[in-house]
Amino acid sequence: MPLTATRNSAPLRFAPSSHVMADVGLIGGFLMTWEILQLEDKYNRDQRPFISISRHRISFSASFVRLIGIGTQHRVTIHADDDTMRLGFEFHADEKPHSLALSQDGRSRSKQSGLFCSSHGAVNKFEWVSGITKLSSKDRRFYPKKEGTLWVITLCPSFEKRYARESQNIPRDANGIYRYVRENGQVVYIGRGKIYRRLQSPERLEWDFDVIECSIIDDPDQQIYWEKFWIDKFKEKNGQLPFYNKVSGINSVKQTDDVH
């Protein structure tokens, strides 16, 4: 006799909930528990105008294109501030030296699609731009502000410098944010301050990790801000602190550079 579902078997339902839900029903006389697949809105329906950066293109969202009234007949000149990790975009109708063409985003089905230009120049020249391309698509979105003739975005430090733990090329006097990563990609610690000196501290000699990834930041307040930013991102994704952050019990906002 073939196995069939009884009338009181629970139907499979999909729910836009932030939690996994479960239905219990009988199939062939056995108690079965169904887990409901959560379908999350990837960007929380964020309709703010944004600029995103990937390995091959800089994209301007449809809402941004509508906001400033540009099209494929315009061009863009990119300005960079290496010290503050900021990019400024100047849009114009005439063809200026070093300007880039704007193309329509063919991936969008909307008649009011976004635009994009090549990102190769910025990605190849600046490590802090190249590092952004390795982040998740959500973390590669930035919200521009108008400053004079430029639309400006501030990029986040993305641990773009990478060294083996035993490397002799780690800058001896560099300050910034850093993270310790195992060979399998697991992040086990996020900290800030004097990158090389903290690596050599006695209590860390027995820590299990293989790679140091860091961003050079001299401003102590910016170190605090971005360390907290990335610790919060880690907690949001993993539901807990990195392993050695938990072990050390460090409160990143209250401690000084020397503690980290």
C-alpha positions in Angstrom: 0.0 0.0 0.0 1.6 3.3 -1.0 2.3 5.9 1.6 -0.1 8.8 1.5 -0.6 12.0 3.5 -3.7 12.1 5.7 -6.2 14.9 5.7 -4.9 16.2 9.0 -1.4 16.7 7.6 -0.2 20.2 8.2 0.0 22.4 5.0 3.3 23.9 4.0 3.2 27.6 4.6 5.6 30.5 3.9 5.7 33.3 6.4 7.5 36.7 6.1 8.6 36.3 9.7 12.0 37.0 11.3 12.0 33.6 12.9 11.7 30.0 11.6 8.2 28.7 12.3 7.2 25.0 12.5 4.0 23.1 11.6 3.4 19.6 13.0 1.3 17.0 11.2 0.8 13.3 10.6 2.2 11.7 7.5 1.7 7.9 7.2 1.1 7.7 10.9 4.3 9.4 11.8 4.6 12.7 13.6 6.4 15.1 11.3 7.7 18.6 12.0 8.0 21.1 9.1 10.3 24.0 9.2 9.0 27.1 7.4 11.6 28.7 5.1 12.1 32.4 6.0 12.3 34.7 3.0 14.0 37.8 4.1 13.9 41.2 2.3 17.6 41.5 1.5 17.8 45.3 1.9 14.8 45.8 4.2 13.0 47.7 1.3 15.5 50.5 1.6 14.6 53.0 -1.1 17.1 55.6 -0.3 19.3 56.8 -3.2 22.6 55.0 -3.1 25.9 54.4 -4.9 27.4 50.9 -4.8 30.9 49.6 -5.7 31.8 46.3 -7.2 34.9 44.9 -8.8 33.9 46.1 -12.3 31.4 48.9 -11.9 30.2 51.8 -9.7 26.4 51.7 -9.8 24.0 54.6 -9.2 20.6 53.5 -8.1 17.5 54.4 -10.0 16.3 56.6 -7.1 19.6 58.4 -7.2 19.4 58.9 -10.9 15.9 60.4 -10.6 17.0 62.6 -7.7 19.7 64.4 -9.6 18.3 64.1 -13.1 21.1 62.4 -15.0 21.1 60.0 -18.0 23.4 58.2 -20.4 24.0 61.5 -22.1 26.0 62.6 -19.0 29.5 61.7 -17.9 31.0 61.4 -14.4 34.4 62.5 -13.1 35.5 60.7 -9.9 37.5 62.6 -7.2 39.2 60.7 -4.4 40.4 61.8 -0.9 42.9 59.2 0.2 43.1 60.4 3.7 39.4 60.2 4.6 38.5 57.3 2.2 35.9 59.4 0.4 34.9 59.4 -3.2 33.2 62.4 -4.9 31.2 62.2 -8.1 30.9 65.1 -10.5 28.2 64.7 -13.2 28.3 66.8 -16.3 27.1 66.9 -19.9 30.3 67.8 -21.5 33.3 65.5 -22.0 36.0 66.4 -19.5 39.5 64.9 -19.2 39.5 61.7 -17.2 35.7 61.5 -17.1 33.8 58.3 -17.6 30.7 57.3 -19.6 27.5 56.4 -17.9 25.6 53.3 -19.1 22.2 52.0 -18.4 21.9 49.1 -16.0 20.6 46.4 -18.3 20.0 44.0 -15.4 17.0 46.0 -14.2 13.6 45.4 -15.8 12.4 48.8 -14.8 12.1 51.5 -17.4 13.7 53.8 -14.8 16.8 51.8 -14.2 20.0 52.9 -12.6 23.3 53.9 -14.3 26.8 52.7 -13.9 30.4 53.5 -14.8 33.6 51.6 -14.7 35.2 51.1 -11.3 38.6 49.8 -12.6 40.5 53.1 -12.2 39.5 53.5 -8.5 39.8 49.8 -7.6 43.2 49.5 -9.1 44.6 52.7 -7.6 43.3 52.6 -4.0 43.4 49.6 -1.7 40.5 51.0 0.4 38.3 51.0 -2.7 39.5 47.5 -3.7 38.7 46.2 -0.3 35.1 47.3 -0.5 34.5 45.0 -3.5 35.1 42.0 -1.3 32.2 42.9 1.1 28.6 41.7 0.9 26.4 43.5 -1.6 24.6 45.2 1.3 27.8 46.5 2.8 28.9 47.9 -0.6 26.0 50.4 -0.6 26.8 54.0 0.3 24.4 57.0 0.7 25.7 60.1 -1.0 25.6 63.7 0.3 25.9 66.8 -1.8 29.1 68.9 -1.2 29.4 71.7 -3.7 29.4 70.2 -7.2 30.2 66.7 -5.8 28.0 63.9 -4.6 30.2 62.4 -1.9 30.3 58.9 -0.2 32.5 57.9 2.7 33.7 54.3 2.4 34.2 52.1 5.4 37.7 50.6 6.2 37.4 47.0 5.1 40.5 45.3 6.5 42.0 45.7 3.0 45.6 45.0 4.1 46.4 41.3 4.7 49.5 39.7 6.2 50.5 36.3 7.3 50.9 36.1 11.1 54.6 35.6 10.9 55.1 38.3 8.2 58.0 40.8 8.6 56.1 43.3 6.5 53.5 44.3 9.1 54.1 48.1 9.7 55.8 48.5 13.1 54.2 51.8 14.0 50.9 51.5 12.3 47.6 52.2 14.1 44.2 51.2 13.0 41.6 48.4 13.2 42.5 44.8 12.7 41.1 41.3 12.8 42.7 37.9 13.3 41.5 35.2 10.9 42.0 31.5 10.7 43.0 29.6 7.6 39.4 28.6 7.0 38.3 32.2 7.0 36.9 32.3 10.6 37.3 35.7 12.2 38.4 35.1 15.8 39.2 38.6 17.0 38.5 42.3 16.1 40.5 45.0 17.7 42.0 48.4 17.3 45.2 50.4 18.2 48.8 49.5 17.6 48.6 46.7 15.2 52.1 45.1 15.5 52.6 45.8 19.2 49.3 44.1 20.1 50.2 41.1 18.0 53.4 40.7 20.0 51.7 40.9 23.4 52.4 37.8 25.5 48.8 36.8 26.1 48.2 36.5 22.3 51.2 34.3 21.5 49.1 31.2 22.1 46.0 32.4 20.2 45.0 30.3 17.2 44.9 32.3 14.0 46.9 32.5 10.8 46.3 35.9 9.1 46.0 39.5 10.2 43.8 41.8 8.2 43.9 45.5 8.9 43.1 49.1 7.9 45.4 51.9 8.8 43.6 54.6 10.8 45.5 57.2 12.8 42.5 59.0 14.4 41.7 57.3 17.7 38.0 58.3 17.6 37.7 56.8 14.1 39.4 53.6 15.4 36.8 53.3 18.1 33.9 54.0 15.7 35.0 51.5 13.0 36.0 48.7 15.5 32.5 48.9 17.0 31.0 49.0 13.5 32.6 45.7 12.5 32.0 44.0 15.9 28.4 44.9 15.6 28.3 43.6 12.0 29.9 40.3 13.2 27.3 40.0 16.0 24.5 40.7 13.6 25.6 38.0 11.3 26.7 35.4 13.8 24.7 36.1 16.9 27.8 36.3 19.1 31.2 38.0 19.4 34.4 36.7 17.8 35.9 33.9 19.9 38.8 35.9 21.5 36.6 39.0 22.0 34.4 36.9 24.2 37.3 35.4 26.1 39.0 38.7 26.8 35.8 40.4 27.7 36.9 43.7 26.1 34.4 46.6 25.8 35.6 48.3 22.7 34.0 51.6 23.3 35.4 52.2 26.8 39.0 50.9 26.5 42.1 52.8 25.3 44.3 52.0 22.4 46.8 50.2 24.6 44.2 47.8 25.9 43.5 46.5 22.4 
